[in-house]
Amino acid sequence: MEVHLHREIDRLKRRILSLGAEVENALGKSVKALKKWDIELARSVVKYDSEIDRIEVEIEEECLKILALHQPVAIDLRFTITVLKINNDLERVADLAANMAERVLYLSGRQNIQIPEKLTMIVSMAQSMLKRSLDALVNLNTDLAREVINDDDIIDELHTQMYDYVQEKIKKEPSMVDCQINLLSVSRYLERISDLVTNIAEDVIYMVEGEIVRHRM
């Protein structure tokens, strides 16, 4: 029974890491579509989101099966619970990446749209946080996880600055209000991604150390 449990745990580990790679790829494509106004790339992200949803459901079913059939304890229990939570957060990150791609599809038909420097900074940091949270998961690196958690405040501040920027642009160019609101939506999606990625980092710390750090850092 124990050998079978460890085989199931190993399979679960491979599947959650594979999902993480898929989600990181989806966000990367959305970002590239935004920077290059690539309509086909944006459409591919939106279309593939349903596949990520399917994988998320399968991983959840595997977690529930392990809990029901094997009743794991200690590190195996913490791992299975953590995968359940990370699985859900990754699926939501993919949803937000698809939302970004939809904004790109809307904005691509407009003329003379400049991507603000603040938004470029948010994009870069959100991608970095996702990558590092997944690296922390792969390597069970709690120091890296804590780095990610600390960076969440920086994105929150940048998003606030982006909001102020959009307000000023709307005052100066009222005819571009719809474009600016869509850019602000992209910023908001990235800010939400950083929150979800922070959850992943906190869950890595729980898995490795058995400590719940949410609301403490």
N, C-alpha and C positions, 0 to 999 in steps of 0.2 A: 504493500500500500504506500509506504514512504517513498520507494523508488518511483512509483507511478506519479505521486504528488510532485516530486522534483522534476520529473519529465514535463509535467503540465506547467510548472512554474517557469522552466526554461523556455518553453514554447511561448508562454505569455510575455516573457521578457523580450523575446525576438519580435513579437507582434507589436508591442507598444513602441519599441524603438523604430520599427518600420513605419508605423503611423506617424511618429514624430518626424521622420525624414520626409514623408509625404506632405505633411503640414508645412514644414519649413520650405519645401519646394513650392507649394502653393503661394505662400507669402512672398517668396522671392519672385515668382512670376507676376504677381500683382504689382509689386514694386517696380519691376522692369517695365510692365505695361504702362504704369503711371509716368515713368521717366521718359519713355519713348513714344507715348500715345499709341501703343500697339493694340489695336482693336482685337485682332485674332487671338493674341495671347490672353487678353482680358476675358474673352469669351470662353477660352479653354479652362480658365480657372473657375468660372461660374459653372460650366458644364461638369467639371470633375468633382465639384463639391458633394454631389449625391453619392459618389463612390466612397468618399471619405466618411460620409454618414453611415454607409453600409458597413464599412470596416469597424467603425466605432461601436455599432450594435453587436457585431460578432465578438469583439473583445469584451464587451460588458457581459455577454452571455457566458463566455469562458470564465470570467472572474466569478460569476454567480455559481457556475457549476463546480468550481474548485471549492468555494465556501460551503456549498451544500453537501458535496460528496466526500470531501477530505477533512473538513473542519480543521484547517491549519491553525497553528499556534505560533507565538513569538515572531521571528523575523518573516516567516512565510505568510503569516496573517497580515503583518504590517505591509509587506510587499503587495499582496493581493488587493488590500484596501486602497493603497496608494495608486496602484494601476487603475482601479475603478475611477478614482478622482482625476488623475492625469488624463485618462482616456476622454473623459467628458470635457475637460479644459482644452485639450487639443482639437476636439471637434468644433468647439466654439471659436477657437482661433481660426480654423479653416473657414467657418461661416463668415467671420469678419474679413478675412482675405477675399472671399467671394464678394462681399459687400463693397470692398474697395474696388474690385474689378468692375463692378456695376457702375460705380461713380466715374471710373475711367471711360467706360462706354458712353456715359452721358457727356462728359467733358470733352471727349475727343472731337466732337462736332463743333466746338466753339473755337473762336479765333483768339490768338494773342494771350493765351493763358500762361502766366508765369508761376512756376512752383516756388513758393516762398522758401527762403533759407531755413526758417524755423521748421517747416514741414519736412524738408530734406534731413534735418538733424533728427527729428522724431522718427522718420523712416529708418535711418541708419541705426539708431539706438534700439528701436523695437526689434529689428532683425538680429542685432547683436545679443539682446536679452534672450530671445528665443533660442538662438544657437547655444548660448552658454548654459541655459537651463537644461537643454537636452544633453549637452556634454556632462553637466553635473549628474544627470540621471544615468548616463552610460558608465561614468567613472565613479559613481557614488561619492562625488566630491562636494562636501558640505560648505567648504570655503567658497567655492565658485557659486554655489546656490545663494550664499549670503551676499555675494557681490551683486547678483541679479536683483535681490530684494532691495538693496540699497539704491539701485539705479532707478527704481520705480518712481521715486520722488522727483527725479530729474525730468522724466517724461511728463509727469503731472504739471510741472512748472512750465515746460516748453509748450504744452497744450494750452495752458492759460495765456501764454504770450501769443500763441497762434490765434486764439479767440480775440484778443485785443487788436491784432493785425487785421483780421477780417473786418472787424467793426470800422476801423479806419479806412480800409479799402472801399467798403460799401458807401461811406460818406463821400469819398472822392469820386467814385465811379458807380453811381446807383444803377446804371444799366447792366452792370456785371454782378448784380446781387446773387443771382442763381448760381453762377460759377463759384463765387466766394463761399456760399453756403455749402456747396458740394465739396470744396477743398477743406472746409472746416469739418465736414462729415468724415473725410478721410483721416484727419487728425484725431477725431474722436474714436474712430475704429482702432487706430494704432494705440491710442491711450488705453482702450479696453483690452487690446492684445497684451499690453505690458502688465495690466492687472492679472490677466489669466496666466501669463508666464510667471509672474511672481507667485501665484498659487502653486504652480508646478515646482518652483524652487523650494517653497515651504514644505511641500509634500516630500521632496527628496530628503530634506533634513529630518522629517518625521520618520521616513523609511529607514534611514541610516542610524539615527540617534534615539528614535522613539520619543522625541520631544515635539510637542505642538508649539510652533513659534508664531503662529498667526496672532496678530494684534500686539505682539511684544516688540517687534523691530520697527 
